[in-house]
Amino acid sequence: MGVLFLLIFIVVPIVEIILLVQIGGMIGWLATILIVILTAFIGTTLLRQQGFGVMARAVDSLGSGKMPMEPVIEGMCLLVAGAFLLTPGLITDTVGFLLLVPVLRMSLAKWLLRRILESGRVNVSVFRGSAEDGSYSESHTEYQSRPGPQDGVIDGEFERVDETTIRPGRSPQGKDGPSGKV
């Protein structure tokens, strides 16, 4: 993890500065600055448009009763893209623009989601509340995957029980209470 931070916060900025100086020597410093500003402007405009699309897909997922996992991860990819596009430099701009390509971003989101689910542990926090009365509640759910077939099949046994069902050793509910004792 330390190597990753070293790469992100030290090596990438040094490479960006070297690249900007090289390009500035070839096309001039004013043109280089204009390119950096123009890429940031175009990137943030595209980012806003695509962000609304991802948000609409998340709302559609919630409306149909599904968890919007892919749109949420896509939104995180767009957040990273925005940070890269606002960071001065041509390498970060290139990565930011690549994250704005919907096919690449969706593929990355699916890959990340698969990696998260394969890790075996997913925590979900749900916040509910009302701004009117100031009441908020929070619930946490932890999902832990088990090794086995990942084909979406749930194997199990069931027994249909209603008020008239008599289980061995018990009498029908209602005559002698829910405990079944006489």
C-alpha positions as CSV (number, residue, x, y, z in Angstrom):
1,M,0.0,0.0,0.0
2,G,2.9,2.3,0.8
3,V,4.3,1.8,-2.7
4,L,1.0,2.7,-4.2
5,F,0.9,6.0,-2.3
6,L,4.5,6.7,-3.3
7,L,3.6,6.1,-6.9
8,I,0.5,8.3,-6.8
9,F,1.8,11.2,-4.8
10,I,5.4,11.4,-5.8
11,V,6.2,9.6,-9.1
12,V,3.1,10.6,-11.1
13,P,3.5,14.4,-10.3
14,I,7.2,14.3,-11.2
15,V,6.5,12.5,-14.5
16,E,3.7,15.0,-15.2
17,I,6.0,17.9,-14.6
18,I,8.7,16.4,-16.9
19,L,6.1,15.8,-19.6
20,L,4.6,19.3,-19.4
21,V,8.1,20.8,-19.6
22,Q,8.9,18.7,-22.6
23,I,5.7,19.6,-24.4
24,G,6.0,23.2,-23.4
25,G,9.5,23.3,-25.0
26,M,8.0,21.9,-28.2
27,I,4.8,23.9,-28.6
28,G,5.3,26.7,-26.1
29,W,4.3,27.3,-22.5
30,L,1.1,29.3,-23.4
31,A,-0.2,26.5,-25.7
32,T,0.6,23.9,-23.0
33,I,-1.3,25.8,-20.3
34,L,-4.2,26.3,-22.7
35,I,-4.3,22.5,-23.4
36,V,-4.4,21.8,-19.7
37,I,-7.2,24.3,-19.1
38,L,-9.1,23.1,-22.1
39,T,-8.9,19.4,-21.1
40,A,-10.1,20.3,-17.6
41,F,-13.1,22.3,-19.0
42,I,-14.1,19.6,-21.6
43,G,-13.6,16.9,-19.0
44,T,-15.8,18.5,-16.3
45,T,-18.5,19.2,-18.9
46,L,-18.6,15.5,-20.0
47,L,-18.4,14.5,-16.4
48,R,-21.5,16.4,-15.4
49,Q,-23.5,14.9,-18.3
50,Q,-22.4,11.4,-17.6
51,G,-22.9,11.8,-13.9
52,F,-26.6,12.6,-14.5
53,G,-26.9,9.5,-16.6
54,V,-25.4,7.3,-13.9
55,M,-27.6,8.9,-11.3
56,A,-30.7,8.2,-13.4
57,R,-29.7,4.5,-13.7
58,A,-29.3,4.3,-9.9
59,V,-32.8,5.8,-9.4
60,D,-34.2,3.3,-11.9
61,S,-32.5,0.4,-10.1
62,L,-33.9,1.6,-6.8
63,G,-37.4,2.1,-8.3
64,S,-37.4,-1.5,-9.5
65,G,-36.3,-2.8,-6.1
66,K,-32.7,-3.6,-6.9
67,M,-29.6,-2.4,-5.2
68,P,-27.8,0.0,-7.5
69,M,-24.4,-1.5,-7.1
70,E,-23.1,-1.0,-10.6
71,P,-24.3,2.6,-10.8
72,V,-22.7,3.4,-7.4
73,I,-19.4,2.0,-8.5
74,E,-19.7,3.8,-11.8
75,G,-20.3,7.0,-9.8
76,M,-17.1,6.3,-7.9
77,C,-15.2,5.9,-11.2
78,L,-16.6,9.2,-12.3
79,L,-15.5,10.8,-9.1
80,V,-12.0,9.5,-9.7
81,A,-12.2,10.7,-13.4
82,G,-13.2,14.2,-12.1
83,A,-10.2,14.3,-9.8
84,F,-7.8,13.2,-12.6
85,L,-9.3,15.8,-15.0
86,L,-8.9,18.6,-12.6
87,T,-5.3,17.7,-11.8
88,P,-3.0,19.5,-14.1
89,G,-1.2,17.1,-16.3
90,L,-1.5,15.1,-19.5
91,I,-1.2,11.6,-18.0
92,T,-3.9,12.2,-15.4
93,D,-6.1,13.8,-18.1
94,T,-5.7,10.7,-20.3
95,V,-6.8,8.4,-17.4
96,G,-9.7,10.8,-16.6
97,F,-10.9,10.8,-20.2
98,L,-10.6,7.0,-20.4
99,L,-12.8,6.7,-17.3
100,L,-15.4,8.9,-19.2
101,V,-15.8,6.3,-21.9
102,P,-19.0,4.5,-20.9
103,V,-17.9,1.1,-22.1
104,L,-14.6,1.2,-20.3
105,R,-16.1,2.6,-17.2
106,M,-18.9,0.0,-17.1
107,S,-16.4,-2.8,-17.6
108,L,-14.2,-1.4,-14.8
109,A,-17.3,-1.1,-12.6
110,K,-18.3,-4.7,-13.2
111,W,-14.8,-5.9,-12.6
112,L,-14.6,-4.0,-9.4
113,L,-18.0,-5.3,-8.2
114,R,-16.9,-8.8,-9.0
115,R,-13.7,-8.3,-7.0
116,I,-15.6,-6.9,-4.1
117,L,-18.1,-9.8,-4.0
118,E,-15.3,-12.3,-4.4
119,S,-13.5,-10.8,-1.4
120,G,-16.1,-12.4,0.7
121,R,-17.3,-9.5,2.7
122,V,-19.6,-6.6,1.8
123,N,-20.9,-4.1,4.4
124,V,-24.1,-2.1,3.5
125,S,-25.2,0.9,5.6
126,V,-28.6,2.4,5.2
127,F,-29.5,5.8,6.5
128,R,-33.1,6.7,7.0
129,G,-34.5,9.9,8.3
130,S,-36.5,13.0,7.9
131,A,-35.1,16.5,7.6
132,E,-38.4,17.8,8.9
133,D,-38.2,16.4,12.4
134,G,-34.5,15.7,12.5
135,S,-34.8,12.0,13.2
136,Y,-32.3,9.7,11.6
137,S,-31.6,6.0,11.9
138,E,-28.8,3.9,10.6
139,S,-28.7,0.1,10.0
140,H,-25.7,-2.0,9.0
141,T,-25.9,-5.3,7.1
142,E,-22.8,-7.4,6.5
143,Y,-22.9,-9.9,3.7
144,Q,-20.3,-12.7,3.7
145,S,-20.1,-15.0,0.8
146,R,-19.4,-18.7,1.2
147,P,-17.4,-20.9,-1.1
148,G,-19.6,-22.8,-3.5
149,P,-21.5,-22.5,-6.8
150,Q,-22.0,-18.9,-7.8
151,D,-24.8,-19.7,-10.2
152,G,-27.6,-18.0,-8.3
153,V,-29.2,-21.2,-7.0
154,I,-30.3,-21.4,-3.4
155,D,-30.6,-25.0,-2.2
156,G,-32.7,-25.7,0.8
157,E,-35.7,-27.4,2.4
158,F,-39.0,-25.9,3.4
159,E,-42.2,-26.8,5.2
160,R,-45.4,-25.0,4.6
161,V,-47.0,-24.1,8.0
162,D,-50.4,-22.5,8.6
163,E,-52.9,-22.3,11.4
164,T,-54.2,-25.8,10.7
165,T,-50.9,-27.6,10.4
166,I,-50.2,-30.1,13.2
167,R,-46.5,-30.9,13.7
168,P,-45.5,-34.2,15.4
169,G,-45.7,-33.8,19.2
170,R,-47.7,-30.6,19.0
171,S,-51.4,-29.7,18.8
172,P,-52.9,-27.2,16.4
173,Q,-52.2,-23.6,17.4
174,G,-55.0,-21.7,18.9
175,K,-56.5,-24.5,21.1
176,D,-53.8,-24.6,23.7
177,G,-51.6,-21.7,22.7
178,P,-48.5,-21.2,20.6
179,S,-46.3,-23.5,22.7
180,G,-48.3,-26.7,21.8
181,K,-48.3,-27.9,25.4
182,V,-51.5,-29.3,26.9
